[in-house]
């Protein structure tokens, strides 16, 4: 049975997964996954600069600094790319690491006064959230969990309020602009919410591991589902499952709980890559096999049509000829004949094969396509 500490850890991880799925879904659909990376890295610099300028170590000032730094990193990379001096990938590769490296350097130089450890910034440790609690309604709650719950409530409210608008802006920014929905402003709001959530998740999972919950479940949903609602649903299930599986595995192996949860998000992605009916490897293999089978059936039909009504029709329509003249393996020839019989394009007449009316129509259509391509010089 789970004790209070385990429930605090799992609850905090679930809140990270929920907010990550909500925002990550739209980041992935908008093609702005790297913006989440920019924000998660740049908030380090924002927090440090806010402390250096104001001395504030908690409250709205560090949060505001982190949000501004995260959004500034995204717009800085975009501005550099728009200058045509660098491509988008090169601009991203310069701005993000530079801001993150500067933040880590400032932490290292001021660690004694800031009380902020670099490893904590990078990885966090969700296993320690129970050490910092606040009493609400007579119950001790982890501060990180309360903060994430508040930010998560805001995320849910904004997504629910702007669900239709964000869907249109994600798939067709031009239409959104024509409808007066201001996709640029909505994109800025999405980035601001992502930055605020990254700050809230700072203590629990660190800036690096937060990315796993922000992007991986959403990518998993994108591979599996065709609708925005479907992508979000799969992302939520994948993220929440990763929290439970990662906790159990990390606890058993006595390793970082946050790292275990983040790594577990990859399980859903691997499963989607393998078994997704839309774009999984198994589905792709089945489609390739079906296309190859269709092509071989077309070759069989063309062979039978070419010799139909000729003096050598009986000789050329036997199954054994397919192996000898077409160079097929015996098992392959049997499989193609079976597929053609199932499709109703050929029939057996004793020991020979013959075209059905459907087969002849298919052969004529293929000849017309071939002639048209030849006329067009393709």
Secondary structure, DSSP 8 states (H G I E B T S, - for coil): ---HHHHHHHHHHHHHHHHHHHHHHHHHHTT-HHHHHHHHHHHHHHHHHHHHHH---SSHHHHHHHHHHHHHHHHHHHHHHHTTSS-HHHHHHHHHHHHHHHHHHHHHHHHHHHT--HHHHHH--GGGGGGSEEEETTEEEEHHHHHHHHHHHHHHHHHHHTHHHHHHHHH-HHHHHHTT--HHHHHHHHHHHHHHHHHHTHHHHHHHHHHIIIIIHHHHHHHH-SSHHHHHHHHHHHHHHHHHHHHHHHHHHTS-HHHHHHHHHHHHHHHHHHH-TTT-HHHHHHHHHHHHHHHHHHHHHHHHHHHTTSTTHHHHTBHHHHHHHS---HHHHHHHHHHHHHHTSEEEETTEEEE-HHHHHHHHHHHHHHHHHHHTT-
